[in-house]
Amino acid sequence: MKTIFENSIKGRKGVISGEVNNDLIKKIDEKFLRKEELSLPEVSELDVIRHYINLSKLNFSVDTEFYPLGSCTMKYNPKVCEKLASREEFLNLHPFLSYIDEDSVQGVLEIIYEISRLLCEITGMKKITTQPYAGAHGELTGVLLMAAYHKAKGNNKKYIIIPDSAHGTNPASAAMGGYSIISIPVDKDGNMDVNILKEKINEEVAGIMMTVPSTLGLFEKNIKEIIELAHKYDALMYYDGANLNAILGKLKPGEIGFDIIHINLHKTFSTPHGGGGPGSGVVGVSGKIMDFLPVPEVIKENEKFKLNFNIKNSIGSVASFYGNFQVLLKAFIYIILLGKKGLIKVSEVAVLNANYILAKIKSYYDVPYNRICMHEFVLSARKQLKNGVHAIDIAKYLIDNKIHPPTVYFPLVVEEAIMIEPTETESKQTLDEFIDIMIKIAEISEKEPEKIKQAPLKTPILRVDEAKAARELKLKCDI
Ligand SMILES: Cc1ncc(COP(=O)(O)O)c(C=O)c1O
């Protein structure tokens, strides 16, 4: 009996040969025509199902295991957000429709308008552009806005100041925007060194880009002093808000003087970050930057939503249409679902979970900045290194214990860095299991370091030469 799969293959052949017979066959030289039937793989439906189910089982995901990948906020996202965002009414919509017939897409425009309004409320900024497709794209947009602001004022600015605890994309974005970077080291407590900042800042500084909480998982203690200093030189304050998961409902960057912020909807608001999938790095601005925002923006006029292309000194569009609508939609549903209280709880539990783990394991590892952390924290494997165990070995051992490795060797300012972000969606039981494994790793590193260095031993592919794997990428494997 033929399976559905076989029939569908035959069906395809029929369609293809039918078209060729009728229209094109006479034009093709005889010598190029196929003499016998094309030999397509003939496999049963069951074989296909088994193949793909087994492949999917090799996947590591938040749905199956704990995923404390620092800096990525790999939390569990409610399935209802996916489900609602996948409704046909949204999926089948052509973005051009909003350009030619605003009346037929009022609902969609309203969602974009409302998510912008909600994000302004959350961040304390005056206006939001939903265009940027990722955090780094938001940063570049922010830097272009900075440049437009200074140009309009006739300022001659050449530099952007960035602490070395900022995310690595910050200096890259500043450089792409045409600025040179002045890097400021952190002090002994992990804050930007304000004394060095005071020496370096000058009239030619266009802005200061700060990641808050920083990549060390710490809240910047001197933030107010830094903002005052920047504004004295008409330098703009940029808030890298990709780590918003730590401060929801606790701090509104716009209210303490930040001029530009980007946030990663694909970390905090119901779209995962680590999968390399679609993202949204929306950018919020204070009143003095509003006139430079990208076009179009969604506005409300006489109870109707429309696209406005008329922003006085707009830097132009930085993406097609209004960005990744599906990601905006999921964020909108998530915010409505959780409400104000729920969002505040997200941050409180995210910070609590990180501090719980830190308190339990800090005597076993080196902690470079021994402070209360925010939603994530950074350890160093320096202690374990005395027995030859590196951060990468610990990461590999965790895989054997069905835990996704934390981020390792980032941030660069910490030797043998291990960056752990548990997120708010994990239970105390999961955190305790992780704590036990981390303590066990520290103990084994003392007595039998080779055991850790050999890991992973339970994965389909064992230890790979990572540099070679990156340089000689082989996308097929014979598992
Ligand atoms: C603090 C910070 N800034 C910027 C980014 C860059 O975001 P994206 O990867 O979406 O470009 C990230 C990514 O995780 C981040 O953690």
The ligand as an ORCA input file, in Angstrom:
! r2SCAN-3c Opt
* xyz 0 1
  C      22.878     44.301     26.911
  C      22.696     43.931     25.474
  N      22.784     44.881     24.529
  C      22.610     44.609     23.228
  C      22.334     43.323     22.806
  C      22.211     43.066     21.348
  O      20.942     42.621     20.992
  P      20.713     41.795     19.645
  O      21.364     40.480     19.844
  O      19.234     41.687     19.497
  O      21.327     42.572     18.528
  C      22.222     42.291     23.765
  C      21.924     40.930     23.364
  O      21.682     40.072     24.164
  C      22.403     42.609     25.131
  O      22.321     41.679     26.081
*
